[in-house]
């Protein structure tokens, strides 16, 4: 029974395991996701906050065939299987097996692990992710550059879409990006949500890939009058530049960027300090406040502006350059303040100096204090850009680092996707697909197999219960059998189905041992001994009696452990002998005549109705001989029926030809003699025995007078 219960438990464990909680039964599939900011993961120690996490899906970690063609059935649920998480799909290509989905994870803490679920597989689901779903309200601009031949879409809630359609950059870091050639720019709108003041807080971030070394190349610029905010690259070194009426300040990164490689660039500005980040790590700081700006901004270049020239120092000649106090302070701090010279005459895109000054008016005459000086556009950045974002708050250092890791090539250290899980239901997933493809013939075969399976389960359960009950009954019987006195038949008081009450055998044990197979065999031996004691005048058993008892025990053993009917119920004597007699191991010469062969000649034998073998020798003579197997069977059935044969053997063994009475003592082992494979064997007294039973018999010359 224990084995059956163990097998049943194993089968239950192999069934599809049901989740502890399932968000919605209409979604049959889900996938676990884990964000690890601890030492074993991204190893982020600074505060992070609410973060939009990029989930990359491909054929290696997601089954696109089980989801909708546009990914509209995706749902992201927190670890409690109750709270939905905001998300939106940037790109979904089921044909190529690639998708980019942004999920907003709230209040992500450093050095921790957060689990959430991605549900899918509902063909009736409607799209839930929309623009701005993955970004918080502080994000005022979010460009994925996934649009082709259309103005760049803003995925934030502020809808600050670009005014131009940039050149698409296929094969960017995340899907499609923006390609910049150094001449074409993309203009941002002059939106109120993008207005900056000298007290504003701003976080700017983007991924860039430089393709060549450039001098003073502009990546992003926003200029209005004498105020300007510029982010660029000079000979591979990123820089941030702030200009206001007091002067211009610029800070460079400490390490250059590799050409042809993607790098995360970020700038934060607040409280008189501007910080430059490269690949999630702060690399330079500029002591300046963000100037007030409310106009349009440009991506990939800058527009020409006019700035007021500083007043010449006392005693200086008109038209010469001087170093202002701001430049001196910046030089003392180790920060370069560069002048942007005018383009020479005759160069493409430049005008003659006189013509340019004429257009600016008399105030632009060189050498005059406060006269505006023309500054032409700087060279634009040549390379690619992806994932541009602007927020009206200062993002913490942990947020910037987590964004760089989540979106960069080392995203696997922050986010891991587990194996798919299926809701525990009978008809779902692949099983539903297979069953939906079955024909009538297949269902018929399944029905037949199910019936057979049920029958086999019932048989297995019945067998297990029966064997368990039999094992307990046998143990109980053996426990009482070991405590028997000299009379080993004390446990048997009659029929095997009706055990008489006994002082040593409790009533509950009497009921239990009725189902014991050992007791039923024991009952056969007890009955045989009881019958022989009733017939004889002594308590001793002869060797032939012990042999007959052994044969009866073998027959009972066959009835107990054979799946066929008991051999005693067979009507054919040949089937009876086949059930009782096992195949002979060593037949020898005494069985040669059964096969019709004998040394020195060939004999043909045939059995008559009485069981005799009538054989003919080679010379034609016939002999009448009793089949030894029939003799053994008759002796096993009733050893007293042919006692004269036993007495004849005694006479031949002792050599007493005169017919006088002979006496012989046999030492019989306490154990029952073992039967040979041919059935009842000739008993041979053992040479040594610890326990013996002595039997004295006197026989006269008459074969029937033996006592």
Secondary structure in CASP SS format (residue, H / E / C, confidence):
PFRMAT SS
TARGET T0000
AUTHOR 0000-0000-0000
METHOD secondary structure of the structure
MODEL  1
X C 1.00
X H 1.00
X H 1.00
X H 1.00
X H 1.00
X H 1.00
X H 1.00
X H 1.00
X H 1.00
X H 1.00
X H 1.00
X H 1.00
X H 1.00
X H 1.00
X C 1.00
X C 1.00
X C 1.00
X C 1.00
X C 1.00
X C 1.00
X C 1.00
X C 1.00
X C 1.00
X C 1.00
X C 1.00
X C 1.00
X C 1.00
X C 1.00
X E 1.00
X E 1.00
X E 1.00
X E 1.00
X E 1.00
X E 1.00
X E 1.00
X E 1.00
X C 1.00
X C 1.00
X C 1.00
X C 1.00
X C 1.00
X C 1.00
X C 1.00
X C 1.00
X C 1.00
X C 1.00
X C 1.00
X C 1.00
X E 1.00
X E 1.00
X E 1.00
X E 1.00
X E 1.00
X E 1.00
X E 1.00
X E 1.00
X E 1.00
X E 1.00
X C 1.00
X C 1.00
X C 1.00
X C 1.00
X C 1.00
X H 1.00
X H 1.00
X H 1.00
X C 1.00
X C 1.00
X C 1.00
X C 1.00
X C 1.00
X C 1.00
X C 1.00
X C 1.00
X E 1.00
X E 1.00
X E 1.00
X E 1.00
X C 1.00
X C 1.00
X C 1.00
X C 1.00
X C 1.00
X E 1.00
X E 1.00
X C 1.00
X E 1.00
X E 1.00
X E 1.00
X E 1.00
X E 1.00
X E 1.00
X E 1.00
X C 1.00
X C 1.00
X C 1.00
X C 1.00
X E 1.00
X E 1.00
X E 1.00
X E 1.00
X E 1.00
X E 1.00
X E 1.00
X E 1.00
X E 1.00
X E 1.00
X E 1.00
X C 1.00
X C 1.00
X C 1.00
X C 1.00
X E 1.00
X E 1.00
X E 1.00
X E 1.00
X E 1.00
X E 1.00
X E 1.00
X E 1.00
X C 1.00
X C 1.00
X C 1.00
X C 1.00
X C 1.00
X C 1.00
X C 1.00
X C 1.00
X C 1.00
X C 1.00
X C 1.00
X C 1.00
X C 1.00
X C 1.00
X C 1.00
X C 1.00
X C 1.00
X C 1.00
X E 1.00
X E 1.00
X E 1.00
X E 1.00
X E 1.00
X C 1.00
X C 1.00
X C 1.00
X C 1.00
X C 1.00
X C 1.00
X C 1.00
X C 1.00
X C 1.00
X C 1.00
X E 1.00
X C 1.00
X C 1.00
X C 1.00
X C 1.00
X C 1.00
X C 1.00
X C 1.00
X C 1.00
X C 1.00
X C 1.00
X C 1.00
X C 1.00
X E 1.00
X E 1.00
X E 1.00
X C 1.00
X C 1.00
X C 1.00
X C 1.00
X C 1.00
X C 1.00
X C 1.00
X E 1.00
X E 1.00
X E 1.00
X E 1.00
X E 1.00
X C 1.00
X C 1.00
X C 1.00
X C 1.00
X E 1.00
X E 1.00
X E 1.00
X C 1.00
X C 1.00
X C 1.00
X H 1.00
X H 1.00
X H 1.00
X C 1.00
X E 1.00
X C 1.00
X C 1.00
X C 1.00
X C 1.00
X C 1.00
X E 1.00
X E 1.00
X E 1.00
X E 1.00
X E 1.00
X E 1.00
X E 1.00
X E 1.00
X E 1.00
X C 1.00
X C 1.00
X C 1.00
X C 1.00
X C 1.00
X C 1.00
X E 1.00
X E 1.00
X E 1.00
X E 1.00
X E 1.00
X E 1.00
X E 1.00
X E 1.00
X C 1.00
X C 1.00
X E 1.00
X E 1.00
X E 1.00
X E 1.00
X E 1.00
X E 1.00
X E 1.00
X E 1.00
X C 1.00
X C 1.00
X E 1.00
X E 1.00
X E 1.00
X E 1.00
X E 1.00
X E 1.00
X E 1.00
X E 1.00
X C 1.00
X C 1.00
X E 1.00
X E 1.00
X E 1.00
X E 1.00
X E 1.00
X E 1.00
X C 1.00
X C 1.00
X C 1.00
X C 1.00
X C 1.00
X C 1.00
X C 1.00
X C 1.00
X C 1.00
X C 1.00
X E 1.00
X E 1.00
X E 1.00
X E 1.00
X E 1.00
X E 1.00
X E 1.00
X E 1.00
X C 1.00
X C 1.00
X E 1.00
X E 1.00
X E 1.00
X E 1.00
X E 1.00
X E 1.00
X C 1.00
X C 1.00
X E 1.00
X E 1.00
X E 1.00
X E 1.00
X E 1.00
X E 1.00
X C 1.00
X C 1.00
X C 1.00
X C 1.00
X C 1.00
X C 1.00
X E 1.00
X C 1.00
X C 1.00
X C 1.00
X E 1.00
X E 1.00
X E 1.00
X C 1.00
X C 1.00
X C 1.00
X C 1.00
X C 1.00
X E 1.00
X E 1.00
X E 1.00
X E 1.00
X C 1.00
X C 1.00
X C 1.00
X C 1.00
X C 1.00
X C 1.00
X C 1.00
X C 1.00
X C 1.00
X C 1.00
X C 1.00
X C 1.00
X C 1.00
X C 1.00
X C 1.00
X C 1.00
X H 1.00
X H 1.00
X H 1.00
X H 1.00
X H 1.00
X H 1.00
X H 1.00
X H 1.00
X C 1.00
X C 1.00
X C 1.00
X C 1.00
X C 1.00
X C 1.00
X C 1.00
X C 1.00
X C 1.00
X C 1.00
X C 1.00
X C 1.00
X C 1.00
X C 1.00
X C 1.00
X C 1.00
X C 1.00
X C 1.00
X C 1.00
X C 1.00
X H 1.00
X H 1.00
X H 1.00
X H 1.00
X H 1.00
X H 1.00
X H 1.00
X H 1.00
X C 1.00
X H 1.00
X H 1.00
X H 1.00
X C 1.00
X C 1.00
X C 1.00
X C 1.00
X C 1.00
X C 1.00
X C 1.00
X E 1.00
X E 1.00
X E 1.00
X E 1.00
X C 1.00
X C 1.00
X C 1.00
X C 1.00
X E 1.00
X C 1.00
X E 1.00
X E 1.00
X E 1.00
X E 1.00
X E 1.00
X E 1.00
X E 1.00
X E 1.00
X E 1.00
X E 1.00
X C 1.00
X C 1.00
X C 1.00
X C 1.00
X C 1.00
X H 1.00
X H 1.00
X H 1.00
X H 1.00
X H 1.00
X H 1.00
X H 1.00
X H 1.00
X H 1.00
X H 1.00
X H 1.00
X C 1.00
X C 1.00
X C 1.00
X H 1.00
X H 1.00
X H 1.00
X C 1.00
X E 1.00
X E 1.00
X E 1.00
X E 1.00
X E 1.00
X E 1.00
X E 1.00
X E 1.00
X C 1.00
X C 1.00
X C 1.00
X C 1.00
X C 1.00
X C 1.00
X C 1.00
X H 1.00
X H 1.00
X H 1.00
X H 1.00
X H 1.00
X H 1.00
X H 1.00
X C 1.00
X C 1.00
X C 1.00
X H 1.00
X H 1.00
X H 1.00
X H 1.00
X H 1.00
X H 1.00
X H 1.00
X H 1.00
X H 1.00
X H 1.00
X H 1.00
X H 1.00
X H 1.00
X H 1.00
X H 1.00
X H 1.00
X H 1.00
X H 1.00
X H 1.00
X H 1.00
X H 1.00
X H 1.00
X H 1.00
X H 1.00
X H 1.00
X H 1.00
X H 1.00
X H 1.00
X H 1.00
X H 1.00
X H 1.00
X H 1.00
X H 1.00
X H 1.00
X H 1.00
X H 1.00
X H 1.00
X H 1.00
X H 1.00
X H 1.00
X H 1.00
X H 1.00
X C 1.00
X C 1.00
X C 1.00
X C 1.00
X C 1.00
X C 1.00
X C 1.00
X C 1.00
X C 1.00
X C 1.00
X C 1.00
X C 1.00
X C 1.00
X C 1.00
X C 1.00
X C 1.00
X C 1.00
X C 1.00
X C 1.00
X C 1.00
X E 1.00
X C 1.00
X C 1.00
X E 1.00
X C 1.00
X H 1.00
X H 1.00
X H 1.00
X H 1.00
X H 1.00
X H 1.00
X H 1.00
X C 1.00
X C 1.00
X C 1.00
X H 1.00
X H 1.00
X H 1.00
X H 1.00
X H 1.00
X H 1.00
X H 1.00
X H 1.00
X H 1.00
X H 1.00
X H 1.00
X H 1.00
X H 1.00
X H 1.00
X H 1.00
X H 1.00
X H 1.00
X H 1.00
X H 1.00
X C 1.00
X C 1.00
X C 1.00
X C 1.00
X C 1.00
X C 1.00
X C 1.00
X H 1.00
X H 1.00
X H 1.00
X H 1.00
X H 1.00
X H 1.00
X H 1.00
X H 1.00
X H 1.00
X H 1.00
X H 1.00
X H 1.00
X H 1.00
X H 1.00
X H 1.00
X H 1.00
X H 1.00
X H 1.00
X H 1.00
X C 1.00
X C 1.00
X C 1.00
X C 1.00
X C 1.00
X H 1.00
X H 1.00
X H 1.00
X C 1.00
X C 1.00
X C 1.00
X H 1.00
X H 1.00
X H 1.00
X H 1.00
X H 1.00
X H 1.00
X H 1.00
X H 1.00
X C 1.00
X C 1.00
X C 1.00
X C 1.00
X C 1.00
X C 1.00
X C 1.00
X C 1.00
X H 1.00
X H 1.00
X H 1.00
X H 1.00
X H 1.00
X H 1.00
X H 1.00
X C 1.00
X E 1.00
X E 1.00
X C 1.00
X C 1.00
X E 1.00
X E 1.00
X C 1.00
X E 1.00
X E 1.00
X E 1.00
X E 1.00
X C 1.00
X C 1.00
X C 1.00
X C 1.00
X E 1.00
X E 1.00
X E 1.00
X E 1.00
X E 1.00
X C 1.00
X C 1.00
X C 1.00
X C 1.00
X C 1.00
X E 1.00
X E 1.00
X E 1.00
X E 1.00
X E 1.00
X C 1.00
X H 1.00
X H 1.00
X H 1.00
X H 1.00
X H 1.00
X H 1.00
X H 1.00
X H 1.00
X H 1.00
X H 1.00
X C 1.00
X C 1.00
X C 1.00
X C 1.00
X C 1.00
X H 1.00
X H 1.00
X H 1.00
X H 1.00
X H 1.00
X H 1.00
X H 1.00
X H 1.00
X H 1.00
X H 1.00
X H 1.00
X H 1.00
X C 1.00
X C 1.00
X C 1.00
X C 1.00
X C 1.00
X C 1.00
X C 1.00
X E 1.00
X E 1.00
X E 1.00
X E 1.00
X E 1.00
X E 1.00
X E 1.00
X E 1.00
X C 1.00
X C 1.00
X C 1.00
X C 1.00
X C 1.00
X C 1.00
X C 1.00
X C 1.00
X C 1.00
X C 1.00
X C 1.00
X C 1.00
X C 1.00
X C 1.00
X C 1.00
X C 1.00
X C 1.00
X C 1.00
X C 1.00
X C 1.00
X C 1.00
X C 1.00
X E 1.00
X E 1.00
X E 1.00
X E 1.00
X E 1.00
X E 1.00
X E 1.00
X E 1.00
X C 1.00
X C 1.00
X C 1.00
X C 1.00
X C 1.00
X C 1.00
X E 1.00
X C 1.00
END
